[in-house]
Amino acid sequence: MTIQNPKNMPQDDSDKPVYDGPSKSQVKRDMHDLLDLGKAVVELSRDQVKQLPLSERLEDAVLLAQKTTSREGRRRQIHFVGKLMRDAPAELIRQQLETWANGSVEDTRAMHRLETLRERLLGSDEALTEWLSQNPGVDVQSIRAQIRAARREQTANTSLQPGQEPQRKNFRALFQTLKSVQRPSTTPLEASSD
């Protein structure tokens, strides 16, 4: 008796059918990942759910799961959401959840660049001159006054007694000013500090 080869199964040299798809264990892990993703989506606010790239059917299922109050009914609805997640763009949803959870990487980098720029401006008048030449629309007197105030604040903070809170008002105000002036592209002064 010869074994007939199913259509999708390639054969190796020994004439035995070889399965080259994912293992049952991998399929099960993938389904559990989608179920976990579905649970995470159900825990989001209604506005966040609306922002995700979900089909109408999946969005309705998520919103119903959020409304369901009985434990068993909610569990079943979440499993249904997990099943519907098979056809959803799971990677895009994961990326959006990651962005909401941790903020975007670009935002973090921009904030670090601004913090570095602030430190350089507080440490050197030459850095201020260079930055002002790259940002001609800035109110020069205002930015110089903020830098002087932040420098005075730093000096006063060095002589604090133990237990006293350092003053950071002008330090923060300078950051906010730099943030409001920030342009989409990185200036050479900021890039050189990376």
Number of C-alpha atoms within 10 A of each C-alpha: 3 5 8 9 13 11 6 11 13 13 13 9 6 7 12 13 16 14 12 9 10 9 10 9 9 11 12 12 12 13 16 15 15 21 21 16 21 24 19 13 24 23 15 15 11 14 8 13 18 13 10 16 15 19 14 10 10 20 20 14 19 27 20 16 23 18 11 16 10 9 9 10 12 17 14 13 22 26 19 17 28 25 17 20 21 13 11 16 13 17 10 12 20 15 12 18 18 12 12 11 9 10 12 13 10 9 10 12 12 16 14 15 19 19 18 16 22 22 14 18 20 21 13 10 13 11 17 21 13 13 19 15 11 13 15 9 9 15 10 14 9 12 16 16 13 20 22 14 18 22 17 13 17 17 11 12 15 9 10 12 9 6 6 9 9 14 14 13 11 19 20 15 15 25 18 13 15 17 14 9 12 14 10 7 8 12 13 11 17 19 11 9 11 10
